[in-house]
């Protein structure tokens, strides 16, 4: 986790202390199950619960210190036992702690808890971004702008409709996170190779229910397709943020100049060029969306497991999950804060439409002629279909840099349609008559 891109709450959730606290939570749940099943005395569990603590520095000492175990679960277990002995708990009781379990009985169940809780931190951030997009759309219901397809002028649209599309993506992300979170809510207590060699399936079922997890078939680990599915969802959320950031970035570009990122009083856009106001936050978010795809690749590779288990996933997941969740939380927070402060320039949007010199009306001209039964026209010395006639006129107008209506009139369109109907083709609100219905449908 890079401190610059680590939100406090999410960073704390993925700290070593939090990880060991979750390991302790699972360990205690296993002890409670054993007591419930009559395997150990109930008062022993109470003693352990009252006095068990985890000191991160001591875990590190037992793991990688002089003569260390090089096994963090064993180091964790020894650290907890130290805390019990320091509280004068009887050694016979101390011996019950993490007896008859393998590392991943605890680690995988704890990871599932941490993943679900991390999604729980992300969900309000997704809701916050959705609300920010909705509020911004509300401000720009009447802000006309040019729609583009393939980077070329298409038809007029509104900034609100663009933002509502972004909002719908984020709403879908929220639903995806709920489904993916439930899918990863899986625990295990099946021993070294999944055959319940020390504790039976009943102990697993009771422990998982205690932890609000589901139990299922496993090897030494929960198969990583479950985890890869969650990472896919996180990356989809990040990709949607990248999409939003990229499209806002395009609006900031010269010569469109339809938007600008907020620029602080003491902010500097360039080392050499004082005039610069670079959209650096949008660029950062776009780059982070690409970075998230790397975590997805690693998660997919982690699905490939050798026999019942090898330790390949361990080192990957120590990096992959904290980094992915912290980066996504950062992206959500950053974009949500940025949106209300974005500066939009409706006059520039209008000017960009006018630069097309009527090109946006070509489809309505085509439909007008076809509606009059005109299917073929002569352009130059050649008879062409109506679509091609309008196309040729539009290309000619662009090459001559004159308004499309001027070329159409020169080529005799007023012999076929009225001047009023031709003028209506170039009304910028043409084609937007359904906007009130769209806005109403999506709550604007």
Secondary structure as GFF3:
##gff-version 3
##sequence-region A 1 444
A	DSSP	three_ten_helix	3	5	.	.	.	ID=ss1
A	DSSP	alpha_helix	8	13	.	.	.	ID=ss2
A	DSSP	alpha_helix	16	36	.	.	.	ID=ss3
A	DSSP	alpha_helix	42	51	.	.	.	ID=ss4
A	DSSP	alpha_helix	56	64	.	.	.	ID=ss5
A	DSSP	alpha_helix	72	86	.	.	.	ID=ss6
A	DSSP	alpha_helix	91	94	.	.	.	ID=ss7
A	DSSP	alpha_helix	103	139	.	.	.	ID=ss8
A	DSSP	beta_strand	144	149	.	.	.	ID=ss9
A	DSSP	beta_strand	152	158	.	.	.	ID=ss10
A	DSSP	alpha_helix	159	183	.	.	.	ID=ss11
A	DSSP	beta_strand	186	187	.	.	.	ID=ss12
A	DSSP	alpha_helix	201	210	.	.	.	ID=ss13
A	DSSP	beta_strand	214	215	.	.	.	ID=ss14
A	DSSP	alpha_helix	225	252	.	.	.	ID=ss15
A	DSSP	beta_strand	259	260	.	.	.	ID=ss16
A	DSSP	alpha_helix	280	301	.	.	.	ID=ss17
A	DSSP	alpha_helix	312	339	.	.	.	ID=ss18
A	DSSP	beta_strand	343	344	.	.	.	ID=ss19
A	DSSP	alpha_helix	346	355	.	.	.	ID=ss20
A	DSSP	three_ten_helix	359	361	.	.	.	ID=ss21
A	DSSP	alpha_helix	362	371	.	.	.	ID=ss22
A	DSSP	beta_strand	376	379	.	.	.	ID=ss23
A	DSSP	beta_strand	382	385	.	.	.	ID=ss24
A	DSSP	alpha_helix	386	400	.	.	.	ID=ss25
A	DSSP	alpha_helix	404	410	.	.	.	ID=ss26
A	DSSP	three_ten_helix	413	415	.	.	.	ID=ss27
A	DSSP	alpha_helix	419	424	.	.	.	ID=ss28
A	DSSP	alpha_helix	435	441	.	.	.	ID=ss29
###
